[in-house]
Amino acid sequence: MENTINEVIKENILLKEENEKLKKLLENYNNSRKSYYEKNKELVNEKAKERLKKLAQENPDKLKEINRRAYLKRKEKIKNNGEIKEN
């Protein structure tokens, strides 16, 4: 009984260490991406606008579908936020 408890405690410690290690790696990964977008914010936004213009010219139905999905997601998000505030 004591043996299994000690094993579980050791495993728990190892998993906590691994979790911390992975959190640090993820933080480094996210920071590099975040800094890229902060430095090149205007360029990224400009490219996105160009892609939307190109899509509007080539396939306007697809653009309508994308806009509709975005609208429905925003609407659902607002609805969910309202329900959370009421509770």
Backbone as CSV, one residue per row, in Angstrom:
resi,resn,N_x,N_y,N_z,CA_x,CA_y,CA_z,C_x,C_y,C_z
1,MET,0.829,-1.190,0.000,0.000,0.000,0.000,0.878,1.260,0.000
2,GLU,1.845,1.289,0.925,2.749,2.430,0.999,3.585,2.543,-0.270
3,ASN,3.927,1.387,-0.836,4.710,1.344,-2.070,3.977,2.048,-3.207
4,THR,2.711,1.729,-3.358,1.933,2.316,-4.452,1.744,3.816,-4.242
5,ILE,1.586,4.224,-2.993,1.436,5.648,-2.703,2.710,6.392,-3.086
6,ASN,3.858,5.820,-2.726,5.135,6.443,-3.067,5.335,6.514,-4.576
7,GLU,4.928,5.457,-5.279,5.045,5.447,-6.742,4.180,6.539,-7.364
8,VAL,2.980,6.677,-6.840,2.069,7.696,-7.359,2.632,9.094,-7.091
9,ILE,3.205,9.291,-5.923,3.796,10.589,-5.585,4.966,10.897,-6.512
10,LYS,5.828,9.904,-6.758,6.967,10.098,-7.661,6.485,10.428,-9.071
11,GLU,5.489,9.689,-9.526,4.945,9.928,-10.864,4.348,11.333,-10.955
12,ASN,3.672,11.736,-9.897,3.083,13.070,-9.853,4.161,14.148,-9.962
13,ILE,5.258,13.972,-9.250,6.362,14.931,-9.293,6.959,14.996,-10.697
14,LEU,7.160,13.826,-11.315,7.708,13.792,-12.673,6.782,14.494,-13.668
15,LEU,5.498,14.254,-13.523,4.536,14.877,-14.434,4.485,16.397,-14.241
16,LYS,4.612,16.843,-13.006,4.635,18.289,-12.756,5.861,18.931,-13.395
17,GLU,7.011,18.269,-13.283,8.233,18.788,-13.895,8.096,18.851,-15.414
18,GLU,7.545,17.791,-15.984,7.347,17.752,-17.438,6.373,18.846,-17.874
19,ASN,5.330,19.047,-17.085,4.345,20.078,-17.383,4.989,21.463,-17.389
20,GLU,5.818,21.752,-16.406,6.513,23.041,-16.348,7.434,23.227,-17.557
21,LYS,8.134,22.156,-17.915,9.040,22.209,-19.064,8.268,22.525,-20.348
22,LEU,7.139,21.859,-20.534,6.326,22.084,-21.726,5.716,23.486,-21.736
23,LYS,5.346,23.987,-20.569,4.811,25.351,-20.492,5.855,26.369,-20.933
24,LYS,7.103,26.161,-20.510,8.174,27.080,-20.908,8.402,27.031,-22.414
25,LEU,8.386,25.821,-22.986,8.567,25.693,-24.433,7.436,26.379,-25.194
26,LEU,6.226,26.182,-24.710,5.070,26.793,-25.357,5.129,28.315,-25.251
27,GLU,5.555,28.803,-24.114,5.674,30.247,-23.918,6.693,30.837,-24.890
28,ASN,7.826,30.167,-25.053,8.842,30.644,-25.997,8.300,30.646,-27.423
29,TYR,7.585,29.599,-27.776,7.008,29.483,-29.116,6.009,30.612,-29.362
30,ASN,5.125,30.834,-28.402,4.106,31.873,-28.562,4.711,33.268,-28.571
31,ASN,5.727,33.490,-27.751,6.343,34.818,-27.699,6.978,35.197,-29.028
32,SER,7.612,34.220,-29.682,8.249,34.541,-30.961,7.206,34.906,-32.010
33,ARG,6.104,34.185,-32.019,5.043,34.504,-32.974,4.396,35.845,-32.646
34,LYS,4.176,36.082,-31.374,3.554,37.333,-30.952,4.429,38.520,-31.347
35,SER,5.719,38.399,-31.119,6.612,39.511,-31.453,6.648,39.739,-32.967
36,TYR,6.566,38.668,-33.763,6.545,38.821,-35.222,5.328,39.642,-35.637
37,TYR,4.152,39.282,-35.110,2.940,39.989,-35.506,2.915,41.416,-34.979
38,GLU,3.524,41.650,-33.824,3.591,43.021,-33.321,4.487,43.882,-34.210
39,LYS,5.589,43.313,-34.672,6.519,44.067,-35.513,5.963,44.282,-36.916
40,ASN,5.241,43.298,-37.430,4.771,43.337,-38.819,3.250,43.438,-38.915
41,LYS,2.642,44.099,-37.963,1.188,44.188,-37.895,0.593,44.790,-39.168
42,GLU,1.167,45.877,-39.630,0.644,46.555,-40.818,0.762,45.670,-42.053
43,LEU,1.895,44.996,-42.183,2.121,44.115,-43.327,1.126,42.955,-43.331
44,VAL,0.909,42.358,-42.173,-0.015,41.227,-42.069,-1.431,41.674,-42.407
45,ASN,-1.856,42.816,-41.871,-3.199,43.327,-42.168,-3.358,43.656,-43.647
46,GLU,-2.327,44.222,-44.243,-2.371,44.566,-45.667,-2.521,43.309,-46.527
47,LYS,-1.752,42.273,-46.196,-1.843,41.018,-46.951,-3.227,40.389,-46.805
48,ALA,-3.796,40.467,-45.614,-5.129,39.905,-45.390,-6.168,40.648,-46.230
49,LYS,-6.062,41.963,-46.285,-6.987,42.757,-47.096,-6.857,42.402,-48.575
50,GLU,-5.620,42.219,-49.027,-5.396,41.843,-50.427,-6.019,40.485,-50.732
51,ARG,-5.859,39.545,-49.799,-6.447,38.215,-50.003,-7.964,38.298,-50.094
52,LEU,-8.574,39.122,-49.245,-10.027,39.273,-49.288,-10.477,39.921,-50.597
53,LYS,-9.749,40.919,-51.070,-10.097,41.554,-52.346,-10.000,40.549,-53.489
54,LYS,-8.935,39.766,-53.475,-8.734,38.759,-54.513,-9.859,37.726,-54.470
55,LEU,-10.219,37.306,-53.271,-11.294,36.333,-53.107,-12.619,36.916,-53.576
56,ALA,-12.858,38.186,-53.282,-14.101,38.843,-53.696,-14.208,38.888,-55.219
57,GLN,-13.088,39.069,-55.891,-13.107,39.116,-57.350,-13.277,37.728,-57.951
58,GLU,-12.584,36.745,-57.387,-12.594,35.405,-57.967,-13.851,34.623,-57.612
59,ASN,-14.268,34.707,-56.356,-15.372,33.870,-55.908,-16.197,34.615,-54.854
60,PRO,-17.109,35.474,-55.276,-17.883,36.267,-54.316,-18.804,35.420,-53.428
61,ASP,-19.250,34.268,-53.929,-20.113,33.411,-53.115,-19.367,32.863,-51.907
62,LYS,-18.120,32.511,-52.103,-17.310,32.001,-50.994,-17.110,33.098,-49.946
63,LEU,-16.899,34.327,-50.397,-16.730,35.447,-49.474,-18.006,35.663,-48.658
64,LYS,-19.155,35.555,-49.308,-20.427,35.683,-48.590,-20.554,34.600,-47.529
65,GLU,-20.150,33.386,-47.882,-20.214,32.272,-46.938,-19.292,32.512,-45.738
66,ILE,-18.094,33.002,-46.010,-17.132,33.290,-44.936,-17.682,34.375,-44.012
67,ASN,-18.224,35.432,-44.596,-18.782,36.525,-43.793,-19.973,36.063,-42.964
68,ARG,-20.793,35.206,-43.541,-21.958,34.697,-42.806,-21.519,33.861,-41.613
69,ARG,-20.529,32.978,-41.830,-20.023,32.155,-40.726,-19.453,33.025,-39.609
70,ALA,-18.717,34.060,-39.996,-18.133,34.969,-39.004,-19.237,35.683,-38.223
71,TYR,-20.282,36.105,-38.926,-21.408,36.769,-38.275,-22.086,35.835,-37.281
72,LEU,-22.327,34.590,-37.695,-22.989,33.635,-36.807,-22.141,33.329,-35.576
73,LYS,-20.833,33.240,-35.756,-19.952,32.997,-34.609,-19.981,34.175,-33.641
74,ARG,-19.946,35.406,-34.194,-20.008,36.588,-33.326,-21.321,36.618,-32.556
75,LYS,-22.402,36.308,-33.258,-23.724,36.316,-32.645,-23.793,35.283,-31.515
76,GLU,-23.260,34.086,-31.758,-23.258,33.031,-30.748,-22.405,33.432,-29.547
77,LYS,-21.270,34.052,-29.813,-20.375,34.481,-28.733,-21.063,35.519,-27.848
78,ILE,-21.741,36.471,-28.471,-22.459,37.500,-27.715,-23.564,36.865,-26.881
79,LYS,-24.256,35.915,-27.475,-25.332,35.229,-26.760,-24.773,34.479,-25.553
80,ASN,-23.662,33.773,-25.740,-23.051,33.024,-24.643,-22.559,33.959,-23.546
81,ASN,-21.982,35.090,-23.906,-21.520,36.054,-22.908,-22.689,36.614,-22.112
82,GLY,-23.810,36.845,-22.769,-25.005,37.339,-22.086,-25.542,36.329,-21.096
83,GLU,-25.514,35.050,-21.463,-25.992,34.002,-20.564,-25.086,33.870,-19.353
84,ILE,-23.799,34.010,-19.560,-22.847,33.892,-18.454,-23.048,35.044,-17.468
85,LYS,-23.255,36.254,-17.967,-23.448,37.411,-17.096,-24.733,37.289,-16.290
86,GLU,-25.766,36.690,-16.886,-27.035,36.518,-16.179,-26.893,35.547,-15.017
87,ASN,-26.055,34.526,-15.193,-25.879,33.526,-14.131,-25.038,34.125,-13.066
